[in-house]
Amino acid sequence: MSETSEDLTHAGMVRGLAGAMFRGALIPTVVTVVLGVVVFGVLYGVPGALGALVGGLVIIASSLATLWLMHRTAALEVHFVMAAALGGFMLKMLVLLGVMILLRDVEFLHTNSVAITMIATILVAAAAEGRASKRSKTLNVIPSTAAEPS
């Protein structure tokens, strides 16, 4: 695999990292949602399966939104990327809280199935994305005070 000059820029690294995180989290996240649908379907019937499916899909959408944000902000200065990441995280948590509040009174969804599947999917997605991030080849810059330019 040859690296182009685009791959070695900050934007290229961020986009590559987002792609690696997507590929690394795709299968474990989908398996978690399917497992939740099956388990809660067996335990609570159709409301349990639907609750698990909705909870899992909300988290998958949330994870995809994070990766989309990485792609959209990759070309910005580093401090803007960090600000966007923190702002995106805060907005995502508020949206997830709002979704949980709105879904708790929906009759045809088993509330605990929604919540437990959301929690499990968040944990699996975060762990898989973190693992993929750690395994990806990204450049690290370690500033040194010994070799300052004149």
C-alpha positions in Angstrom: 0.0 0.0 0.0 1.6 3.2 -1.1 1.0 6.5 0.8 0.2 9.6 -1.1 1.0 13.1 0.1 -2.7 13.5 1.0 -2.3 10.6 3.4 0.5 12.3 5.2 -1.3 15.6 5.9 -3.3 16.3 9.1 -6.6 16.0 7.2 -5.5 12.8 5.6 -4.5 11.3 8.9 -7.9 12.3 10.5 -9.8 10.9 7.6 -7.7 7.7 7.6 -8.3 7.4 11.4 -12.1 7.8 10.9 -12.1 5.1 8.2 -10.1 2.8 10.4 -12.5 3.4 13.3 -15.5 2.8 11.1 -14.1 -0.5 9.8 -13.0 -1.6 13.2 -16.4 -0.9 14.9 -18.8 -2.0 12.1 -19.0 -5.8 12.8 -18.8 -5.7 16.6 -21.5 -3.0 16.8 -23.9 -4.7 14.4 -23.3 -8.0 16.2 -24.2 -6.3 19.5 -27.4 -4.9 18.2 -28.4 -8.3 16.6 -27.6 -10.0 19.9 -29.7 -7.5 21.8 -32.7 -7.9 19.4 -32.5 -11.7 19.7 -32.1 -11.8 23.5 -34.7 -9.1 24.3 -37.0 -10.6 21.6 -36.9 -14.0 23.4 -37.3 -12.4 26.9 -40.0 -9.7 26.1 -41.4 -10.6 22.7 -41.9 -8.0 19.9 -41.7 -5.0 22.2 -38.3 -6.2 23.5 -37.0 -6.9 20.0 -38.2 -3.5 18.7 -36.8 -1.7 21.7 -33.4 -3.3 21.2 -33.4 -2.5 17.5 -34.4 1.1 18.1 -31.8 1.5 20.9 -29.0 -0.1 18.7 -29.9 2.0 15.7 -29.8 5.2 17.7 -26.3 4.4 18.9 -25.1 3.4 15.4 -26.4 6.7 14.0 -24.6 8.5 16.9 -21.3 6.7 16.1 -21.7 7.5 12.4 -22.3 11.1 13.2 -19.0 11.2 15.1 -17.1 9.8 12.2 -18.9 12.2 9.8 -17.8 15.1 12.1 -14.2 13.8 11.9 -14.3 13.8 8.1 -16.0 17.3 7.9 -13.5 19.0 10.3 -10.3 17.1 9.2 -9.1 20.1 7.1 -9.4 22.6 9.9 -6.7 23.7 12.3 -6.0 21.2 15.1 -7.6 23.3 17.8 -10.8 23.7 15.8 -10.9 19.9 15.3 -10.7 19.5 19.1 -13.4 22.1 19.7 -15.6 20.4 17.1 -15.0 17.0 18.8 -15.9 18.3 22.2 -18.9 20.2 21.0 -20.0 17.2 19.0 -19.6 15.0 22.1 -21.7 17.4 24.2 -24.4 17.6 21.5 -24.5 13.9 21.1 -25.0 13.3 24.8 -27.8 15.8 24.9 -29.5 14.2 21.9 -29.1 10.7 23.4 -30.6 11.9 26.6 -33.5 13.5 24.7 -34.1 10.3 22.7 -34.2 8.2 26.0 -36.7 10.7 27.5 -38.9 10.6 24.4 -38.7 6.8 24.1 -39.5 5.9 27.7 -43.2 6.3 27.3 -43.6 4.6 23.9 -46.0 1.7 24.4 -44.7 -0.7 21.8 -41.0 -0.5 23.0 -39.7 -2.2 26.0 -37.9 0.5 27.9 -35.2 -1.6 29.5 -34.5 -3.3 26.1 -33.9 0.2 24.6 -31.6 1.3 27.5 -29.6 -1.9 27.9 -29.0 -2.2 24.2 -28.0 1.4 23.9 -25.5 1.0 26.8 -24.0 -2.2 25.4 -23.7 -0.8 21.9 -22.1 2.4 23.2 -19.5 0.4 25.1 -18.8 -2.0 22.2 -18.6 0.8 19.7 -16.3 2.9 21.9 -14.0 0.0 22.6 -13.8 -1.1 19.0 -13.2 2.5 17.8 -10.5 2.9 20.4 -8.8 -0.4 19.4 -8.9 0.6 15.8 -7.5 4.0 16.6 -4.6 2.4 18.5 -3.8 0.0 15.7 -4.0 2.6 12.9 -0.8 4.0 11.5 -0.8 7.7 12.4 2.0 10.1 12.6 3.0 11.4 16.0 4.8 14.6 16.5 6.7 15.0 19.7 8.1 18.5 20.1 11.6 18.8 21.3 13.1 22.0 22.8 16.6 20.8 22.0 16.4 21.4 18.2 14.9 24.9 17.9 15.2 26.6 14.5 17.2 29.8 14.4 
